[in-house]
Amino acid sequence: MKSFINVSDIGLLSQALAEAREIKNDRYKYQELGRNKTLLMIFFNNSLRTRLSTQKAAMNLGMNVIVLDVNQGAWKLETERGVIMNGDKSEHLLEAIPVMGCYCDIIAVRSFAGLKDRDYDYAETVVQQFIQYSGRPVMAMETATVHPLQAFADLITIEEYKTTARPKVVLTWAPHCRALPQAVPNSFAEWMNAADVDLVITHPKGYELDPKFTGGARVEYDQKKAFEGAHFIYAKNWSCPGVTNPEDYGKILTDDPTWTVDTGHMSWTDNARFMHCLPVRRGLIVTDDVIESPNSIVIPEAANREISATVVLKRMLEELV
């Protein structure tokens, strides 16, 4: 595996899930695989679960780990071509990236969307430069448009908690006080489409996700209809993806509080499990009683981030041997 960005990079999902179960039973089984190998983790944005889980996964595999926070302790980096660098950015990614590649065997990158230029964000400008110029395998720890490690962990969690062969999984938009990227819902939709689940996406009009991620998934604008009979509710906010109206890209079109997931919403389901990638804004995305209920699986979901990252790093290391 030379890069890990989309679900297609992981190959057969059944095999990847089998590896996840194997690793969860023995997290240190492949500890020798990463001996004398180094993972460089590069953060353009803040992180808690991604940083801890990916670093732990690398340690499980016996790897050395270098963590670089671009915003602290490094030169400010320019990411765009053709600019005159007479501002506060001292180094260009085109020089920084191959230098980074000299010090490691695998690179993991986390970079969010700017939410100002849809074409720039959806071209994955930052992570594609790492793939092109680092000379190393590159793993996405979230990018402008996708968060595959999260989606893989979500799928592992659904497999562990499902009570029916083909569960109904609902991805629901929920209100937020800030404009957020579409990376998590994009990847969740993409991975659920590839899995054996009945995916329904519900959101107010204007929040349609890019069809390259949602595929043929059913979109239901009536949240109650979407929730009916659901086995899993995955709540997440995202700003306007700009699919139908590019000028609205990155905007908050509504903050309708009736979309907040509460016990009334969950009563419409078939005793569904509640999921969220975290961090979550209580009272906006979900009420306390729902996220603290026995049906909330946000903590096991977060714990599985270690497992998804271990599977991905294992596969990359196997190709280096």
CORBEL-V124285 format. One record per residue. N is the residue number from 1. RES is the residue in three letters. D_CENTER is the distance of its C-alpha to the mean C-alpha in whole Angstrom. Layout:
# CORBEL-V124285
{{N & RES & D_CENTER} {N & RES & D_CENTER}}
This chain:
# CORBEL-V124285
{{1 & MET & 18} {2 & LYS & 18} {3 & SER & 15} {4 & PHE & 11} {5 & ILE & 9} {6 & ASN & 10} {7 & VAL & 11} {8 & SER & 15} {9 & ASP & 14} {10 & ILE & 14} {11 & GLY & 18} {12 & LEU & 19} {13 & LEU & 17} {14 & SER & 20} {15 & GLN & 20} {16 & ALA & 17} {17 & LEU & 17} {18 & ALA & 21} {19 & GLU & 19} {20 & ALA & 17} {21 & ARG & 20} {22 & GLU & 22} {23 & ILE & 20} {24 & LYS & 20} {25 & ASN & 24} {26 & ASP & 24} {27 & ARG & 22} {28 & TYR & 24} {29 & LYS & 26} {30 & TYR & 25} {31 & GLN & 25} {32 & GLU & 28} {33 & LEU & 25} {34 & GLY & 24} {35 & ARG & 27} {36 & ASN & 28} {37 & LYS & 25} {38 & THR & 23} {39 & LEU & 19} {40 & LEU & 19} {41 & MET & 16} {42 & ILE & 16} {43 & PHE & 14} {44 & PHE & 15} {45 & ASN & 13} {46 & ASN & 14} {47 & SER & 12} {48 & LEU & 13} {49 & ARG & 11} {50 & THR & 9} {51 & ARG & 13} {52 & LEU & 15} {53 & SER & 13} {54 & THR & 13} {55 & GLN & 16} {56 & LYS & 17} {57 & ALA & 16} {58 & ALA & 18} {59 & MET & 21} {60 & ASN & 21} {61 & LEU & 22} {62 & GLY & 24} {63 & MET & 23} {64 & ASN & 24} {65 & VAL & 21} {66 & ILE & 21} {67 & VAL & 19} {68 & LEU & 20} {69 & ASP & 19} {70 & VAL & 20} {71 & ASN & 21} {72 & GLN & 23} {73 & GLY & 26} {74 & ALA & 25} {75 & TRP & 27} {76 & LYS & 25} {77 & LEU & 23} {78 & GLU & 24} {79 & THR & 22} {80 & GLU & 24} {81 & ARG & 27} {82 & GLY & 30} {83 & VAL & 30} {84 & ILE & 33} {85 & MET & 32} {86 & ASN & 34} {87 & GLY & 32} {88 & ASP & 30} {89 & LYS & 28} {90 & SER & 30} {91 & GLU & 28} {92 & HIS & 26} {93 & LEU & 23} {94 & LEU & 25} {95 & GLU & 27} {96 & ALA & 25} {97 & ILE & 23} {98 & PRO & 25} {99 & VAL & 27} {100 & MET & 23} {101 & GLY & 24} {102 & CYS & 27} {103 & TYR & 26} {104 & CYS & 23} {105 & ASP & 23} {106 & ILE & 19} {107 & ILE & 17} {108 & ALA & 13} {109 & VAL & 12} {110 & ARG & 10} {111 & SER & 11} {112 & PHE & 11} {113 & ALA & 13} {114 & GLY & 16} {115 & LEU & 17} {116 & LYS & 20} {117 & ASP & 20} {118 & ARG & 18} {119 & ASP & 20} {120 & TYR & 19} {121 & ASP & 15} {122 & TYR & 15} {123 & ALA & 17} {124 & GLU & 14} {125 & THR & 17} {126 & VAL & 16} {127 & VAL & 14} {128 & GLN & 17} {129 & GLN & 19} {130 & PHE & 18} {131 & ILE & 18} {132 & GLN & 22} {133 & TYR & 23} {134 & SER & 22} {135 & GLY & 24} {136 & ARG & 21} {137 & PRO & 18} {138 & VAL & 15} {139 & MET & 12} {140 & ALA & 8} {141 & MET & 7} {142 & GLU & 5} {143 & THR & 8} {144 & ALA & 10} {145 & THR & 9} {146 & VAL & 6} {147 & HIS & 2} {148 & PRO & 5} {149 & LEU & 5} {150 & GLN & 4} {151 & ALA & 6} {152 & PHE & 8} {153 & ALA & 9} {154 & ASP & 9} {155 & LEU & 12} {156 & ILE & 13} {157 & THR & 14} {158 & ILE & 15} {159 & GLU & 18} {160 & GLU & 19} {161 & TYR & 20} {162 & LYS & 21} {163 & THR & 25} {164 & THR & 25} {165 & ALA & 25} {166 & ARG & 23} {167 & PRO & 21} {168 & LYS & 21} {169 & VAL & 17} {170 & VAL & 17} {171 & LEU & 14} {172 & THR & 16} {173 & TRP & 16} {174 & ALA & 17} {175 & PRO & 19} {176 & HIS & 18} {177 & CYS & 20} {178 & ARG & 18} {179 & ALA & 17} {180 & LEU & 13} {181 & PRO & 11} {182 & GLN & 9} {183 & ALA & 6} {184 & VAL & 5} {185 & PRO & 8} {186 & ASN & 8} {187 & SER & 6} {188 & PHE & 8} {189 & ALA & 11} {190 & GLU & 11} {191 & TRP & 10} {192 & MET & 13} {193 & ASN & 15} {194 & ALA & 15} {195 & ALA & 16} {196 & ASP & 19} {197 & VAL & 19} {198 & ASP & 20} {199 & LEU & 17} {200 & VAL & 19} {201 & ILE & 17} {202 & THR & 19} {203 & HIS & 19} {204 & PRO & 22} {205 & LYS & 23} {206 & GLY & 22} {207 & TYR & 18} {208 & GLU & 18} {209 & LEU & 15} {210 & ASP & 15} {211 & PRO & 17} {212 & LYS & 16} {213 & PHE & 13} {214 & THR & 15} {215 & GLY & 18} {216 & GLY & 20} {217 & ALA & 19} {218 & ARG & 21} {219 & VAL & 21} {220 & GLU & 23} {221 & TYR & 24} {222 & ASP & 26} {223 & GLN & 23} {224 & LYS & 26} {225 & LYS & 27} {226 & ALA & 23} {227 & PHE & 23} {228 & GLU & 26} {229 & GLY & 26} {230 & ALA & 22} {231 & HIS & 21} {232 & PHE & 18} {233 & ILE & 17} {234 & TYR & 13} {235 & ALA & 14} {236 & LYS & 12} {237 & ASN & 13} {238 & TRP & 13} {239 & SER & 16} {240 & CYS & 18} {241 & PRO & 16} {242 & GLY & 20} {243 & VAL & 20} {244 & THR & 23} {245 & ASN & 24} {246 & PRO & 23} {247 & GLU & 25} {248 & ASP & 23} {249 & TYR & 20} {250 & GLY & 18} {251 & LYS & 20} {252 & ILE & 21} {253 & LEU & 23} {254 & THR & 24} {255 & ASP & 23} {256 & ASP & 25} {257 & PRO & 25} {258 & THR & 26} {259 & TRP & 22} {260 & THR & 21} {261 & VAL & 21} {262 & ASP & 24} {263 & THR & 26} {264 & GLY & 28} {265 & HIS & 25} {266 & MET & 24} {267 & SER & 28} {268 & TRP & 27} {269 & THR & 25} {270 & ASP & 26} {271 & ASN & 26} {272 & ALA & 22} {273 & ARG & 19} {274 & PHE & 17} {275 & MET & 14} {276 & HIS & 11} {277 & CYS & 8} {278 & LEU & 11} {279 & PRO & 12} {280 & VAL & 14} {281 & ARG & 17} {282 & ARG & 20} {283 & GLY & 23} {284 & LEU & 20} {285 & ILE & 17} {286 & VAL & 19} {287 & THR & 23} {288 & ASP & 24} {289 & ASP & 26} {290 & VAL & 23} {291 & ILE & 20} {292 & GLU & 23} {293 & SER & 24} {294 & PRO & 25} {295 & ASN & 22} {296 & SER & 19} {297 & ILE & 17} {298 & VAL & 14} {299 & ILE & 16} {300 & PRO & 16} {301 & GLU & 12} {302 & ALA & 12} {303 & ALA & 14} {304 & ASN & 13} {305 & ARG & 10} {306 & GLU & 13} {307 & ILE & 14} {308 & SER & 11} {309 & ALA & 11} {310 & THR & 15} {311 & VAL & 15} {312 & VAL & 14} {313 & LEU & 16} {314 & LYS & 19} {315 & ARG & 19} {316 & MET & 18} {317 & LEU & 21} {318 & GLU & 23} {319 & GLU & 24} {320 & LEU & 25} {321 & VAL & 28}}
